[in-house]
Amino acid sequence: MISAFLLPVSCDVKVADSVYPAQTIYLPAAVQADHIYLIDQVEGDAGSVPGDGNPYKAVIDYDCSSFMIPLAVYRSGIGNEGDVKVDISLDDEIVDDMFIDGRLDPDEVRILPYDLKECEEKVVVRDGCSNAVFNVSVDLDWLMDRAQKNRIFVFGVSVSSKDREVSEDYGRAVIMIDTALFDSI
């Protein structure tokens, strides 16, 4: 009697096909509160690596007088197939939008002048990879000259791609630099 229960049972198993969302491109910096990536501390300098796996938000290169902000563009989706060419823009339109809607106060923050920052214009998220890293370099001497006044500077970064759709919510971010961070350096 017990053996009847132990007989293998054949089942008709049907596997349903699923539709997965297409790959999209986004800036992790934009996932922060209100799309604002706050830099209010620096860990290490250009010759050191952050310890204990902690990421750093900025690196100071005194030799080049550069305040470097490492950022990245990621692809989401079920797979990482294909190279994805991504264009990067330093675009303050998002900052202007935040001034208009009240998320940023122009009396408290200033837009970083365009000629004081630079970054790569293009990166490629390689086949099999989920991200590509790029740096925004800001004039260190200029920032440090303003540190005594504890000013806060902002600028916008946006990404676009002809190869993949860009996330509507996370395709642009505001980078905020609180110069009070230089008090501890």
SVG drawing of the C-alpha trace seen along z (x, -y; Angstrom):
<svg xmlns="http://www.w3.org/2000/svg" viewBox="-2 -84 54 86">
<polyline fill="none" stroke="black" stroke-width="0.4" points="0.0,0.0 2.8,-2.4 4.5,-1.6 1.7,-3.1 2.5,-6.5 6.2,-6.2 5.7,-5.6 7.0,-8.4 4.3,-10.6 4.6,-12.2 3.4,-15.8 2.9,-18.0 5.1,-20.9 4.7,-23.9 7.3,-26.7 5.8,-30.0 7.8,-32.5 8.5,-35.8 9.1,-39.1 11.9,-40.9 12.4,-44.7 14.9,-46.0 18.2,-47.3 18.2,-50.9 21.0,-53.3 21.1,-55.3 23.3,-57.3 23.5,-55.8 24.2,-59.4 20.6,-60.2 19.1,-57.6 20.1,-59.7 17.5,-61.8 16.0,-64.4 18.6,-63.4 21.2,-65.3 24.6,-63.5 26.1,-65.3 29.9,-65.5 30.7,-66.7 33.7,-64.6 36.8,-63.3 38.5,-60.0 42.0,-59.6 44.0,-61.3 45.0,-60.4 47.6,-57.9 45.5,-56.0 42.6,-53.5 39.7,-53.7 39.9,-51.0 37.4,-48.4 35.6,-48.5 34.2,-51.9 33.7,-53.9 34.9,-57.5 32.9,-60.4 35.9,-62.5 39.7,-62.3 42.1,-65.2 45.0,-65.3 47.2,-68.1 49.8,-67.7 47.2,-68.5 45.2,-70.8 42.1,-68.7 39.1,-67.7 38.0,-64.5 34.5,-63.1 34.3,-59.4 30.8,-58.7 29.5,-55.8 26.8,-55.0 25.0,-51.6 22.9,-49.4 19.9,-47.7 18.1,-44.7 18.3,-40.9 21.6,-40.7 24.7,-42.6 25.0,-41.8 26.5,-44.3 28.6,-47.4 26.6,-50.5 28.0,-53.9 27.0,-56.6 27.3,-60.4 27.9,-62.4 27.0,-66.1 27.7,-68.6 24.2,-70.1 22.9,-72.6 19.3,-72.4 18.3,-70.1 19.8,-72.6 17.7,-75.4 14.6,-73.1 15.3,-72.6 15.7,-76.4 12.3,-76.9 10.4,-74.2 12.0,-75.2 14.1,-72.0 17.2,-74.2 17.5,-77.7 19.7,-80.0 20.5,-82.0 22.1,-78.9 23.8,-77.2 25.6,-78.5 26.0,-76.9 29.7,-75.9 31.0,-77.9 31.2,-75.8 34.8,-76.5 35.9,-75.0 34.7,-71.5 35.3,-68.9 34.7,-65.2 34.9,-62.6 32.3,-63.2 31.8,-59.5 32.1,-56.2 31.4,-52.6 29.7,-50.0 31.4,-47.0 29.8,-43.7 29.4,-41.6 29.9,-44.6 27.2,-46.4 28.9,-49.8 31.4,-52.3 33.2,-54.7 34.0,-58.3 35.5,-61.3 34.4,-64.9 37.4,-67.1 36.9,-70.4 39.5,-73.1 40.8,-72.4 42.4,-75.8 39.1,-77.6 37.1,-75.4 39.6,-75.9 39.6,-79.6 35.9,-79.6 36.0,-77.1 36.5,-79.8 33.0,-81.1 31.5,-77.6 29.8,-77.8 27.9,-75.1 28.3,-74.6 26.2,-72.5 26.2,-71.3 24.2,-68.9 25.3,-65.7 23.2,-63.9 23.6,-60.8 22.2,-59.8 22.7,-56.9 21.6,-55.9 22.2,-52.3 19.8,-52.0 17.0,-53.9 18.0,-56.1 16.0,-55.9 13.5,-58.8 13.9,-59.2 17.6,-58.5 19.3,-59.9 20.4,-63.1 21.7,-64.2 22.9,-67.2 26.3,-67.0 26.5,-69.2 29.9,-70.1 29.9,-71.5 33.2,-73.4 33.1,-73.0 34.7,-69.6 38.0,-71.5 38.0,-72.5 39.2,-69.1 42.0,-68.9"/>
</svg>
